[in-house]
């Protein structure tokens, strides 16, 4: 009985923090790490980067659910999440978040002084994002910037200094995430406008929001091409990956329209999980061979 409850609790936390979405920024972080080290870094560095990443993204998703609990309870689409249902309690999720963020800071300290010095900025972004939908339609971009801490942080973890390459990669990560978050947010247009929730769809309408998302994804491809030009590691395999990603971007934007949002989840999440995997595979192969 105790074992069954423990398994159920673990499952609830897994759903709460959306472990299946880890791939969205992990690919950018890993490619950034490989580029920064001109190949594979030490196992110690890989370990602590991974621990820092998992602590950050898990804590960020957990605190997001706490901050948005009341909004989620009102929205029919999110009313069955763990906190609105009472399957998990706010206090325990806050403690879980604190543990995750503590792990991130410890991992940052194990990497280099600059990482731990900049960790409060990452913590601020991961916390403030959840409040932004209450006062600005740029919330999608702020989410993207928060996710972009992964590739920039991975670069800093290896080199201890910044350069243009991770900044361009971070910008690509920002617009990619913002783009598919806009697509996903389009399904909440009616709820957002009725409840004063800020978003690009609620500010500009679904049709214009989808155009903005497409623009963001177009710029993402340009930024990734710039990343390729800044590194001597990338060649035909990397650019073939970008071509496949371009096709996937077109596909996802063909799946949705203002009159048909039934494929929003498929377009915003499933397709972009493929984008992330292709970016990771093609980028890694070009760097390591």
N, C-alpha and C positions, 0 to 999 in steps of 0.2 A: 504493500500500500504506500509506504513512504517512498520507495523507489519509483513507483508510478507517478506520484505527485512531483517528485524531483524531475523526472523526464518531461512531464507536462510543463513545469515551470521553465525548464531550459528551452522547450519548444516555443513557449510564449515570448521569452526574451529574444529568441531567434527571429520571430516574426516582428516583434517590436522594433528591433534595430535593423531589420531588412538585410540580413547577411548576404542574400542573393544579389544585392546591389553593390557589394564590395568591389566588383570588377570595374565599376565605372571610373574610379580614380586610381585604382591599383595599377592598371596598365601604364598610365602616365608616370606614376611614381617609379615603377620598375624600369621603364625605358630611360627616364631621367637618371636613375641610379647607374645604369649600364653605361650611358654616355659619359657621365661624370667620371667614372672610373676607367674609361676606355676598355671596357670588358667587365668581367666579374670582379667585384670587390671582395674583400675578405669575408669569410663566413660570419665573423663577429659583426661587421658592418651590416651585412644583409639581415642578420637576426634582429638587430636593434632598430633598423629602419622598419622592418615588418611589424615589430612590436609597437613602435611609435605610431605607425599607420593604423593598425587595428585598434589601439587604444583611442586614437583621435576619432576615427569614423564611427566606432561603436558608441562612444560617449556622446558624440554630436547627434546621432540619430535618437539616442535615448532621451537626451534633454529636449530635443525637438518635440517628442511625443508628450513630455510633461507640460511644456509651455503651450502646446496646441490642444491640450486635452479637452478644454471647454468648447473650442471651435469644432474639434473632431466629433464631439458628442451631438452637436447641432446638425452636422452635415450627414445626410443619409448615406453617402458613399463611405464615410469614415467612422460611422457610429458603432461599428462592430469591432473596432480596434481594441487592443488589450486594456488600455486605461478607461475608455468610456464604458466598457463592459464590466469593469471591476475585476478582471482576471489578474491584473497587477495593480499595486497601490503606488501612488505618487512618491511616498516617502522611500519605498524600496528602490524605485527607479532612480530617484535622486542620488541615493547612496551608490547605486550601480554606476551612475554617471561619474560621480566623484572618484570611484575606484578606477574607472577607465581613463579619466583625465590624469590621475596620479601616475598610472602606468605610462602614459604618453610622456609626461614630464621626466620620469625616471629614465625612460629610453632615450629621450633627447639629451639628458645629462651624460649618458653613456656614450653618446656619439661625439659631440664637441661642444665647447662653451657657447658658440654662436647659436646652436640649435636650442639650447635651454634658455638662452637670453631672449630669443624670439618666440618662445612657446606661449607667453601670455597673449601675443597678438593672435596666434592661432586659436587659443581658447576663447578670446573675445569674439572672433568671427564665427566660431562654431556655436556660440551662445546667442549672439545678437541676431543671426540670420532668422531664427524662429520668430522674432518680434517684428521683422521688417514688413511682413504682409499686413501689419496693422497701420503702417504709415507711409509706405512707398511702393509704387508699382515696379521699382527696380529690384524687387526681392529675388527675382530669378537670377539676375546678374550677381547679386551678393552671394547667393548659393554657389554660383559658378566660381566666384573668387575664393570662397571657402574651400571648395574642392581643389582649386589650383594650388593650395598650400601643399598638396601631396607631391607633385613634381618639383616644385621649388624647394620644399623641405628636403626631399631626397637628394637633390643636387648639393644643398648646403651640408647635408650629413656626410657626404663623401669628400667635398672639396673645402668646406669651411668658408666659401666665398661665393658671391653671385657673378653671373655673366648674362649676356643677352640670350643665350640659347634656352636656359630654363624659364626665362621671362616670356619668351615667345611660346614655349610649350605651355606655360601656365595660362597665357592668354587664350590659347587654343582650347585648353581644358575648360576655361571659364565660359566661352561662347558655346562650346559643344553642350555642356550641361545646361546652361541657360536656355538653349534652343529646345532641347527635348523636355525641359521642365515647363516651358511655355505650352508645348503641345499637350502635356499631361494636365496642366492647369486649365486648359480650355474647357474640359468637361465640367468644371466647377463654376462656369460663368454665371449661371443663374443664382447659385448660392452666394457667390462672392459679391455680386452686385446688390443682392437683397440684404446682405449682412455687413456691408461696409468693409469687405476684405479687399486689399489692394493687390492687383496683379496686372500684367500686361493685357491679358484678355479682357478683364473687367474695365481697364482704362481705355483701350483702343478698339475693343470688339474682337470677336473670335477670328473673323476674316483677316483683319489687319495683324492680329497676333500671330497667326500662322505664317503670314508673309514675313514678319519679323524673325520668327524662328528659322525660316528658310534662309534669310539673310545671314543670321548668326552662323548657320552651318556652312554656308558658302565661305564666309570669312574664316571659319575654322580650318577648312581645307587649304586656304591661302597661307594661314599661319603655320600649318604643319608642313607645307612645302618650304616655307622659310626655314623652319627647323632643319629640314633635310639639307638645305643649302648651307647652313651654318656648321654642319658636321661632316667630316670626311668619312664617316662610317656608313652613311646611307647611300644606297644605289638602287638598282632595278627592283629588288624585292620590296624595299620600303615604298617606292613610288607605285609599284603594282598594288600594294596594300592600300595606298591612298586612293587609287582608282576604284578599287572594290568598295571602299568606304564612301566614295562619291556616289556610286550606284545605290548603296544602301540608304544614303541620305535622300536621294530622289525617291526611292521606294517608300520610305516612311512618310514623306510629304504627300505622296500620291494616295496613301492609305486614309488620310483624314481630310475633311473639308468642313466648313461651317454647318453644312446640312447633314453631315454624317460623321459623328464622333465615336462611333461604336468600336473603332479599331485604335482608339487612343492609347490604351495600355500596350498593345502590340507594337504600335509605332514608336512610342516614347521609351519603353523599357526593353522589350525583347529585341528589337532591331539594334538598339544601341549597345546591348550586351554583346552582340555580334561585332559591332564596330570596335568595341574595346578589345575583344579577343583578337581580331584581325590586326589591329594596331600593335598589340603586344607581340604577336607571333612574327609578323613581318619585320617589325623594328628589331626584335631580339635576334632574329636570324642574320640580318644585315650587320649588326654590331658584333656578333660572336663568331661569324665565319671568316 
